[in-house]
Amino acid sequence: MADGEELVAEDSISFGDFKDKMQIATFAAHFVEVAVHAHTGETRLRRMLSVCDAGRILNPVTARSQVLGGMVMGTGAALMEGMNVDLERGFFVNHDLAAYEVAVHADIPEQEIIFLDTADAASTPLKAKGVGELGICGVAAAIANAVYNASGVRLRDYPMTLDRMIDQLPK
């Protein structure tokens, strides 16, 4: 190539019709250990683990960060973030972030993420899948199950706040 000559490269990826015949999805399992105060029902997370099957991980650092963030969001949804509606007047009571509680650093315990090294033959040509939703989907349910295992109280609505638990705690 001579000096000053422009370098041009072109390529393409063909996905074919595999999406019409197969379901390409990511999978994750979440495990949570909690401690529930016997008298007040205060719930504290102790450990969190997510095991993810997302095909080939192209960038392990960003994939891990994506799942970590989702785990924090799932924690907030399970334990704090409630959308309160005044049913008589038809408006949101907590309509701004002033009274809206979200998970902060002190609420989040040790988090571990394991990516399974699997290759899906029917996946994209890069053999990669998205990890965006893996961290949040299932975390709240894992927390609810951990609260039940620790306290015997089965809560089916989020957020799982103290006022919803205290009258159901064992004597």
Secondary structure, 3 states (H helix, E strand, C coil): CCCCCCCCCCCCCCCCCHHHHCCCCCEEEEEEEEEECCCCCCEEEEEEEEEEECECCCCHHHHHHHHHHHHHHHHHHHHCCCCCEECCCCEECCCCCCCCCCCCHHHCCEEEEEECCCCCCCCCCCCECCCCCCCCCCHHHHHHHHHHHHHCCCCCCCCCCHHHHHHHCCC
